[in-house]
Amino acid sequence: MMTIALSKGRIFEETLPLLAVAGIVPAENPEQSRKLIIGTNRKEVRLVIVRASDVPTYVQYGAADIGIAGKDILLEHGGVGLYQPLDLAIAKCRMSVAVPEGFDYAAAVKRGARLRVATKYLNTAREHFAAKGVHVDLIKLYGSMELAPLVGLADAIVDLVSSGATLRANHLLEVEEIMQISSRLVVNQAALKMKRDRLQPLIDAFAGAIIGAISGTTAP
């Protein structure tokens, strides 16, 4: 049995074409099903549906052989015990610093002010501000990051940004891009050795699909 860990939403939807190239079709749509383990058209392949932040952990400990997780999640996880052979170039966005309209971020940084920053990406935020020599107090939140500056909990946030519409709707400005984010293929290192005959064709199919998408052709 080969187990693939995926999360609902954008990553799942953008993974479907890659799975199709590998000849794998989910038996059900997780957005419409309550099942957490979903079969496929291939009896030896199944999908496990987990929270995005849990994908690396399931793969690391062998509960899944392979998975797809955003670079943001992998940076927080640390990537221990994972082989990351491919950047799948899906679910693209960016990690940025945002502040309320009217807050002079550049001036605050220049004068060495200590900033309160709300984020769920503590490791990434810590490394970013440390590299800039900016003193920050990090506040861990799990959702509705945009609310923190509006109610005085934080001066700034570090979060993922796609179109920027949510920031604008809440009168926040993106003032600094930390990095570009996309989703990676992650593989359990032990599984790659023991199940290489099953995993390598899937990795190769995904790689071919990426090359085909970049070149504007259909992967064989």
Buried (B, 14 or more C-beta within 10 A) or exposed (E): EBBBBBBBEBBBEBBBEBBEBBEBEBEBEBEEEEEEEBEBEEEEBBBBBBEBBBBBBBBBEBBBBBBBBBBBBBBBBEBEBBBBBBEBBBBBBBBBBBBBEEBEBEEBBEEEBEBBBBBBBBEBBBEBBEEEEBEBEBBEBEEEBBBBBEEEEBBBBBBBBEEBEBBEEBEBBBBBEBEEBBBBBBBBEEBBEEBEEBBEEBBBBBBBBBEBBEEEEEBE
